[in-house]
Amino acid sequence: MEWFSFCAKNNTMQLYELKNIDHRYNNRTVLRIGQWQTRLHSIIGLAGPNGSGKSTMLRLLGFVERPWQGSIRFCGNTANGRYTTLRRQVALLPQASHLLKRSVYRNIAYGLAARKDVQHLTDRIHNVMQWVGLPPAAFAQRPWFALSGGEARRAALAARLVLRPQVLLLDEPTASVDEASNQLIKEAILKVHHEWKTTLVICSHDIQWLQDICNGVVYLFRGRIAGTNQPTLIFGPWKLRQDGRWAKKMTENQYFIAAAAAGHSREAVAAISSNNLTIKSKINTDNSKRCSLKGTLTRLNMNKATGRINARVTVGKNTFSVELTPEQVCTTEFYPGRRIWLEYNPEDVCWYE
């Protein structure tokens, strides 16, 4: 495709551009995105709880489904009228492996045979089998039912890799697999990204795994983009205070306070971004606009994409995600197990019905 070849030579061009997306099932909106875009040759993570719209978004990006409303552009061109052609540029690995009732070799060969692309077939299949840790001598003729869960997952991935797609979409690629398969899958997809410049879009509940390999992570909640910084979700019921703010009990003597939003109910879900939270070694009594909660620092992880530190702070049964700089961690001597104060502005809370 000439226009995709131009896109591949121009790394500054946007690969996907989504605008005013409203996607529905049975007249119920499951995904609503005002605007989203990503560049060619990037690694993008999609995170969020079950039902947040991650798998639906992958199906739209894979041109498996058409949005009920809105537009998708691919390499600067509208996708309308090109869905059949565009599917050949994109490979989607769904949550279920869905192997055919045949040998591993024939499973991997199926897509190429359907495209009548059989030149050097065996070499190409054996090559991707090695990449995913399935040595051809041991696995090529093994039937689908004789594979473990991790082996089946890697065989399904190999069936996508052998197509050499421009974009690889992965829906929970390492869910329910052992650590060895997890590592082999990670190495294989990074190999195609570096050697073939394949763009990766990965949906996963493993936030640390995404932060380790992605250029950026998009967080979804209830079909909407909740930001690129990990949000903390706080579920109702809420209690309306005399000052017009809402309160959610965290511990016996502590409440999370949120500014009221028009029209939301006491069962609404509040969200606060990790970059709108700070942690201190002692309570701040100088700023009346900010609220404080006493909690325990439970974990520190490096976000390789940003170079910042993601801290987890537990307050009662709730865990908050906070973004810190390496300097903050060093100069304040934050470490897991330390009791700290979590600060935030109630005006920074977002609401979801």
C-alpha positions as CSV (number, residue, x, y, z in Angstrom):
1,M,0.0,0.0,0.0
2,E,1.6,3.2,-1.2
3,W,0.1,5.5,1.5
4,F,1.3,3.1,4.3
5,S,4.8,3.0,2.8
6,F,4.8,6.8,3.1
7,C,3.6,6.6,6.7
8,A,6.4,4.0,7.5
9,K,9.0,6.4,6.2
10,N,7.7,9.3,8.2
11,N,8.0,8.5,11.9
12,T,6.4,11.9,12.9
13,M,3.1,11.0,11.3
14,Q,0.3,9.7,13.5
15,L,-0.5,6.1,13.1
16,Y,-4.0,6.1,14.6
17,E,-6.3,9.1,15.0
18,L,-9.6,8.5,16.7
19,K,-12.2,11.3,16.9
20,N,-15.6,11.5,18.5
21,I,-15.9,7.8,18.9
22,D,-19.2,6.5,20.3
23,H,-19.3,2.7,20.1
24,R,-22.4,0.8,21.3
25,Y,-23.7,-2.7,21.9
26,N,-27.5,-3.2,22.1
27,N,-27.9,0.6,22.1
28,R,-25.6,0.9,25.2
29,T,-22.5,3.0,24.9
30,V,-19.4,1.0,25.8
31,L,-16.7,3.3,24.5
32,R,-16.7,7.1,24.2
33,I,-13.5,8.8,23.1
34,G,-13.4,12.5,22.1
35,Q,-9.9,12.3,20.6
36,W,-6.9,10.0,20.8
37,Q,-3.9,9.4,18.7
38,T,-0.6,7.5,18.7
39,R,2.5,7.6,16.6
40,L,4.0,5.0,14.3
41,H,6.6,2.5,15.9
42,S,5.5,3.2,19.4
43,I,4.5,0.8,22.2
44,I,1.2,1.8,23.9
45,G,-0.4,0.2,26.9
46,L,-4.1,0.1,27.6
47,A,-5.0,-0.3,31.3
48,G,-8.2,-0.3,33.4
49,P,-10.6,-2.5,35.2
50,N,-12.8,-5.2,33.6
51,G,-15.5,-3.6,31.5
52,S,-13.6,-0.3,30.9
53,G,-13.5,-0.7,27.1
54,K,-10.0,-2.0,26.5
55,S,-10.9,-5.0,24.4
56,T,-13.5,-3.0,22.5
57,M,-10.8,-0.4,21.7
58,L,-8.5,-3.1,20.4
59,R,-11.2,-4.4,18.1
60,L,-11.7,-0.9,16.7
61,L,-8.0,-0.5,16.2
62,G,-7.8,-3.9,14.5
63,F,-10.6,-2.9,12.1
64,V,-12.6,-5.9,13.3
65,E,-15.5,-3.6,14.2
66,R,-16.6,-0.3,12.9
67,P,-17.5,2.5,15.4
68,W,-21.2,3.3,15.7
69,Q,-20.2,6.9,15.4
70,G,-17.0,8.8,14.9
71,S,-14.0,8.5,12.7
72,I,-10.7,6.5,12.6
73,R,-7.8,7.6,10.6
74,F,-4.8,5.3,9.8
75,C,-1.6,6.9,8.6
76,G,-3.5,10.1,7.9
77,N,-6.2,8.4,5.8
78,T,-9.7,7.7,6.8
79,A,-10.4,4.0,7.4
80,N,-13.8,4.2,5.8
81,G,-14.0,1.8,2.8
82,R,-10.6,0.3,3.6
83,Y,-11.4,-2.1,6.4
84,T,-10.7,-5.3,4.5
85,T,-7.4,-4.0,3.2
86,L,-6.4,-2.5,6.6
87,R,-6.9,-5.8,8.4
88,R,-3.9,-7.1,6.5
89,Q,-1.7,-4.5,8.1
90,V,-2.9,-5.3,11.7
91,A,-2.9,-8.5,13.7
92,L,-5.0,-8.9,16.9
93,L,-4.2,-11.5,19.6
94,P,-7.5,-11.8,21.6
95,Q,-7.7,-13.0,25.2
96,A,-8.6,-16.5,24.2
97,S,-5.9,-18.3,22.1
98,H,-8.4,-20.0,19.8
99,L,-6.1,-22.7,18.2
100,L,-7.4,-24.7,15.3
101,K,-7.7,-28.5,15.7
102,R,-4.5,-29.3,14.0
103,S,-0.7,-29.3,14.6
104,V,1.2,-26.3,15.9
105,Y,2.9,-25.9,12.5
106,R,-0.4,-25.9,10.6
107,N,-1.9,-23.4,13.1
108,I,0.9,-21.0,12.4
109,A,0.7,-21.6,8.7
110,Y,-3.0,-21.0,8.4
111,G,-2.9,-17.2,8.0
112,L,-0.2,-17.2,5.4
113,A,-2.0,-20.0,3.5
114,A,-5.2,-17.9,3.5
115,R,-3.3,-15.0,2.0
116,K,-1.5,-17.3,-0.5
117,D,1.8,-16.1,0.9
118,V,3.7,-19.4,1.1
119,Q,7.2,-18.4,-0.1
120,H,9.8,-19.8,2.2
121,L,6.9,-21.0,4.4
122,T,8.8,-23.5,6.6
123,D,11.7,-21.2,7.3
124,R,9.4,-18.4,8.4
125,I,7.3,-20.6,10.6
126,H,10.3,-22.2,12.3
127,N,11.8,-18.7,12.8
128,V,8.8,-17.4,14.8
129,M,8.5,-20.6,16.7
130,Q,12.0,-20.1,18.0
131,W,11.2,-16.6,18.9
132,V,8.3,-17.7,21.2
133,G,10.2,-20.6,22.7
134,L,8.6,-23.5,20.8
135,P,11.6,-25.4,19.2
136,P,10.3,-26.7,15.8
137,A,11.8,-30.2,16.4
138,A,9.7,-30.6,19.5
139,F,6.6,-28.6,18.7
140,A,6.0,-28.4,14.9
141,Q,4.0,-31.6,14.7
142,R,2.5,-31.5,18.2
143,P,-1.3,-31.4,18.2
144,W,-3.2,-28.4,19.7
145,F,-4.6,-30.5,22.5
146,A,-1.1,-31.5,23.7
147,L,0.0,-27.9,24.6
148,S,0.0,-26.4,28.0
149,G,-1.8,-23.0,28.5
150,G,1.5,-21.1,28.2
151,E,2.5,-23.1,25.1
152,A,-0.9,-22.5,23.4
153,R,-0.6,-18.8,24.1
154,R,2.8,-18.7,22.5
155,A,1.6,-20.7,19.5
156,A,-1.3,-18.2,19.0
157,L,1.2,-15.3,19.2
158,A,3.5,-17.0,16.7
159,A,0.5,-17.3,14.3
160,R,0.3,-13.5,14.4
161,L,4.0,-12.8,14.2
162,V,4.5,-14.9,11.1
163,L,2.2,-12.5,9.3
164,R,4.7,-9.7,10.0
165,P,2.0,-7.1,10.7
166,Q,2.7,-3.4,10.8
167,V,0.6,-3.2,14.0
168,L,0.3,-5.9,16.7
169,L,-2.6,-5.6,19.1
170,L,-2.4,-7.8,22.2
171,D,-5.3,-8.4,24.6
172,E,-4.0,-9.6,27.9
173,P,-1.1,-11.5,26.3
174,T,0.4,-12.9,29.5
175,A,-2.8,-13.5,31.5
176,S,-2.9,-17.0,33.1
177,V,0.6,-18.0,31.9
178,D,3.6,-19.0,34.0
179,E,6.6,-16.7,34.5
180,A,8.6,-18.5,31.8
181,S,5.9,-17.9,29.1
182,N,5.5,-14.4,30.4
183,Q,9.1,-13.7,29.7
184,L,9.2,-15.4,26.3
185,I,6.1,-13.5,25.1
186,K,7.7,-10.2,26.3
187,E,10.9,-11.0,24.5
188,A,9.2,-12.0,21.3
189,I,7.0,-8.9,21.0
190,L,10.0,-6.6,21.8
191,K,12.0,-8.4,19.2
192,V,9.5,-7.7,16.4
193,H,9.2,-4.1,17.6
194,H,13.0,-3.5,17.4
195,E,13.7,-5.6,14.3
196,W,10.5,-4.9,12.2
197,K,9.5,-1.5,13.7
198,T,6.2,-3.1,14.5
199,T,3.8,-0.8,16.5
200,L,2.5,-2.5,19.6
201,V,-0.7,-1.8,21.5
202,I,-1.0,-3.9,24.6
203,C,-4.0,-4.3,26.9
204,S,-3.1,-5.7,30.4
205,H,-4.0,-5.5,34.1
206,D,-0.3,-5.8,34.9
207,I,0.5,-2.1,35.3
208,Q,4.2,-2.6,36.1
209,W,4.7,-4.9,33.0
210,L,3.2,-2.1,30.9
211,Q,5.3,0.6,32.5
212,D,8.4,-1.5,31.9
213,I,8.0,-1.7,28.1
214,C,5.6,1.0,26.9
215,N,6.3,4.5,25.7
216,G,3.0,5.5,27.4
217,V,0.0,4.0,29.1
218,V,-3.6,5.0,28.6
219,Y,-6.0,4.4,31.4
220,L,-9.7,3.6,30.6
221,F,-12.6,3.6,32.9
222,R,-16.3,3.0,32.0
223,G,-15.5,3.5,28.3
224,R,-13.7,6.8,28.7
225,I,-10.0,7.7,28.8
226,A,-9.2,8.5,32.4
227,G,-5.8,10.0,31.6
228,T,-2.2,8.9,31.0
229,N,-1.3,9.0,34.7
230,Q,-2.6,6.1,36.7
231,P,-5.8,7.1,38.5
232,T,-7.0,5.9,41.9
233,L,-10.6,4.9,41.8
234,I,-12.8,5.4,44.9
235,F,-16.2,3.7,44.9
236,G,-19.3,4.9,46.9
237,P,-21.4,5.1,48.8
238,W,-20.7,8.8,49.5
239,K,-22.0,11.0,52.3
240,L,-22.8,14.6,51.7
241,R,-21.2,16.9,54.2
242,Q,-22.6,20.3,55.5
243,D,-20.0,22.2,53.4
244,G,-21.4,20.7,50.2
245,R,-18.5,18.3,49.7
246,W,-18.8,14.5,49.5
247,A,-17.0,12.1,51.9
248,K,-16.0,8.5,51.7
249,K,-14.9,6.7,54.9
250,M,-11.3,5.3,54.6
251,T,-10.5,4.3,58.2
252,E,-12.3,4.8,61.6
253,N,-11.2,8.4,61.8
254,Q,-10.3,9.4,58.2
255,Y,-12.4,10.4,55.2
256,F,-11.6,11.0,51.6
257,I,-13.1,14.4,50.7
258,A,-14.2,15.3,47.1
259,A,-15.7,18.5,45.7
260,A,-19.3,18.1,44.6
261,A,-20.1,17.7,40.9
262,A,-23.5,18.5,39.5
263,G,-25.8,15.6,38.9
264,H,-23.8,12.8,40.4
265,S,-25.3,10.3,42.8
266,R,-24.0,8.9,46.2
267,E,-23.0,5.7,44.4
268,A,-20.8,7.5,41.8
269,V,-17.1,6.6,41.4
270,A,-14.5,9.2,42.1
271,A,-11.0,9.2,40.4
272,I,-7.9,11.2,41.2
273,S,-4.8,11.1,39.0
274,S,-1.5,10.0,40.4
275,N,0.1,13.4,39.6
276,N,-2.5,15.2,41.6
277,L,-1.4,13.4,44.8
278,T,1.6,14.1,46.9
279,I,3.1,12.4,49.9
280,K,4.8,14.0,52.9
281,S,6.7,12.8,55.9
282,K,4.5,14.9,58.2
283,I,1.1,16.6,58.0
284,N,0.9,20.0,56.3
285,T,-1.2,22.4,58.4
286,D,-0.4,25.5,56.3
287,N,-2.7,24.9,53.2
288,S,-6.4,24.8,54.0
289,K,-7.2,23.9,50.4
290,R,-5.5,20.6,50.6
291,C,-6.7,17.5,52.5
292,S,-4.5,14.9,54.2
293,L,-4.8,11.2,54.9
294,K,-2.4,9.1,57.0
295,G,-1.3,5.9,55.3
296,T,1.5,3.4,54.7
297,L,3.9,3.5,51.7
298,T,3.7,-0.1,50.5
299,R,5.6,-0.2,47.2
300,L,7.9,1.8,44.9
301,N,8.3,1.0,41.2
302,M,10.2,2.7,38.4
303,N,8.1,3.8,35.4
304,K,10.7,3.3,32.6
305,A,8.7,5.4,30.1
306,T,8.7,8.5,32.2
307,G,11.7,7.9,34.6
308,R,9.5,8.7,37.5
309,I,8.7,6.5,40.6
310,N,5.2,5.1,41.1
311,A,4.4,4.9,44.8
312,R,1.6,2.9,46.3
313,V,0.1,4.2,49.5
314,T,-2.5,2.2,51.5
315,V,-5.1,4.0,53.5
316,G,-7.5,1.5,55.2
317,K,-8.6,-0.9,52.4
318,N,-7.8,1.6,49.7
319,T,-4.6,1.9,47.7
320,F,-3.6,5.2,46.1
321,S,-1.1,5.6,43.2
322,V,1.3,8.6,43.4
323,E,3.9,9.8,41.0
324,L,7.2,10.9,42.5
325,T,10.6,12.0,41.1
326,P,13.7,10.0,42.0
327,E,15.0,13.0,43.9
328,Q,11.9,13.1,46.1
329,V,12.4,9.5,47.0
330,C,16.1,10.0,47.9
331,T,15.9,13.3,49.7
332,T,12.9,12.3,51.9
333,E,14.0,8.7,52.5
334,F,10.7,7.2,51.4
335,Y,10.7,3.4,51.7
336,P,8.1,0.6,51.8
337,G,6.6,0.3,55.3
338,R,7.0,3.9,56.2
339,R,4.0,5.8,57.6
340,I,3.4,9.0,55.5
341,W,0.8,11.6,54.8
342,L,-1.1,11.7,51.5
343,E,-2.1,15.1,50.3
344,Y,-4.6,16.2,47.6
345,N,-6.9,19.0,46.5
346,P,-10.6,17.9,46.6
347,E,-11.1,20.0,43.4
348,D,-8.9,17.6,41.4
349,V,-11.3,14.7,41.9
350,C,-13.2,13.6,38.7
351,W,-16.5,11.8,38.8
352,Y,-18.0,8.8,36.9
353,E,-21.5,7.6,37.0
